[in-house]
Amino acid sequence: MDKLFYYYKTGTEGVKIIYFSVIASVVYWILEFIFQKIFNVSVGSFFLLSSHAFIPNIWTFLTFPIFYVKFMDLLFGCVMIYYTEKIFRLYFNGESFLKFFILGNWVGGILFLLFGYATSTYGYLSGSILGVYSCLFAIISYNPKMKVTLFLLPIEFPLYILGIVIVGLDLLQLSAQPGGGGFLLSRVSAAIFGYLYMRAFQSGNDFLGKFIPSFHSLMKVKNLFKLRQKSHLKKEKGGGKTNTFDGRRPMSDEEFNRNKVQEQNEINAILDKISERGYENLTKEEKDILFKFKK
């Protein structure tokens, strides 16, 4: 149990989402079983995004990505979160992954509801696949020719091929499923959102992400209360020097991502120069940049 808590505490944003998803889904399965057996009613509308009501329970916009109806959906979702985050974090930080994940779920969820209202097809939306699509296609937008391997297959192919394959499989599966239009539209809209929003995100225009509190900002609030409590205790003790900081403002997510994009563009330009003219034609400054990047 201590190891599980340690892995959660030290894990990335994606790992934390996986933990939440496993716990929430198990709780949902237990409650669903109990309420179906005793009261013959489903608890789906309390946790999943439902198009049955014109105005769904508002909190389900936050809960539906971590609740899964089936075990295999949970397993597939956790695997997709884990590997998509690994690819995403090659270029951006975990807070950015969380923003694209949450926004993709919201955009896809809204389109799912609108489709249900327009066509009178009702259903429940669950799982994190919309957020995964948003993050995956954001990276496809940023670096479509990035080489990836699919699990244990020893074959490398561009990332955009993986995106095409996944969307194609969804088209085949959901088009043959009665009432699958809303699910298909939600996934495609999440993918398109991730792809297009990355274009604005690259230039530092994270106008939607500002509405989402990050783990970092929540920790700053928590640390602020701790600092105030320590300061209060020091005053009660009647003396003692307080620590000062160097006055440097921590970088915002937008500044961090802008710097990462700039660094990646410099590296790409140097690599292109090596492929065209050879390593010996690099300047000393370019060699230093490449050496630091390899470290």
Rosetta blueprint (number, residue, H / E / L):
1 M L
2 D H
3 K H
4 L H
5 F H
6 Y H
7 Y H
8 Y H
9 K H
10 T H
11 G L
12 T L
13 E H
14 G H
15 V H
16 K H
17 I H
18 I H
19 Y H
20 F H
21 S H
22 V H
23 I H
24 A H
25 S H
26 V H
27 V H
28 Y H
29 W H
30 I H
31 L H
32 E H
33 F H
34 I H
35 F H
36 Q H
37 K H
38 I H
39 F L
40 N L
41 V L
42 S L
43 V L
44 G H
45 S H
46 F H
47 F H
48 L L
49 L E
50 S E
51 S L
52 H L
53 A L
54 F L
55 I L
56 P L
57 N L
58 I L
59 W L
60 T H
61 F H
62 L H
63 T H
64 F H
65 P H
66 I H
67 F L
68 Y L
69 V L
70 K L
71 F H
72 M H
73 D H
74 L H
75 L H
76 F H
77 G H
78 C H
79 V H
80 M H
81 I H
82 Y H
83 Y H
84 T H
85 E H
86 K H
87 I H
88 F H
89 R L
90 L L
91 Y L
92 F L
93 N L
94 G H
95 E H
96 S H
97 F H
98 L H
99 K H
100 F H
101 F H
102 I H
103 L H
104 G H
105 N H
106 W H
107 V H
108 G H
109 G H
110 I H
111 L H
112 F H
113 L H
114 L H
115 F H
116 G H
117 Y H
118 A H
119 T H
120 S L
121 T L
122 Y L
123 G L
124 Y E
125 L E
126 S L
127 G L
128 S L
129 I H
130 L H
131 G H
132 V H
133 Y H
134 S H
135 C H
136 L H
137 F H
138 A H
139 I H
140 I H
141 S H
142 Y H
143 N L
144 P L
145 K L
146 M L
147 K E
148 V E
149 T E
150 L L
151 F L
152 L L
153 L L
154 P L
155 I L
156 E E
157 F E
158 P E
159 L H
160 Y H
161 I H
162 L H
163 G H
164 I H
165 V H
166 I H
167 V H
168 G H
169 L H
170 D H
171 L H
172 L H
173 Q H
174 L H
175 S H
176 A L
177 Q L
178 P L
179 G L
180 G L
181 G H
182 G H
183 F H
184 L H
185 L H
186 S H
187 R H
188 V H
189 S H
190 A H
191 A H
192 I H
193 F H
194 G H
195 Y H
196 L H
197 Y H
198 M H
199 R H
200 A H
201 F H
202 Q H
203 S L
204 G L
205 N L
206 D L
207 F L
208 L L
209 G H
210 K H
211 F H
212 I L
213 P L
214 S L
215 F H
216 H H
217 S H
218 L H
219 M H
220 K H
221 V H
222 K H
223 N H
224 L H
225 F H
226 K H
227 L H
228 R H
229 Q H
230 K H
231 S H
232 H H
233 L H
234 K H
235 K H
236 E H
237 K H
238 G L
239 G L
240 G L
241 K L
242 T L
243 N L
244 T L
245 F L
246 D L
247 G L
248 R L
249 R L
250 P L
251 M L
252 S L
253 D H
254 E H
255 E H
256 F H
257 N H
258 R H
259 N H
260 K H
261 V H
262 Q H
263 E H
264 Q H
265 N H
266 E H
267 I H
268 N H
269 A H
270 I H
271 L H
272 D H
273 K H
274 I H
275 S H
276 E H
277 R H
278 G L
279 Y H
280 E H
281 N H
282 L L
283 T L
284 K H
285 E H
286 E H
287 K H
288 D H
289 I H
290 L H
291 F H
292 K H
293 F H
294 K H
295 K L
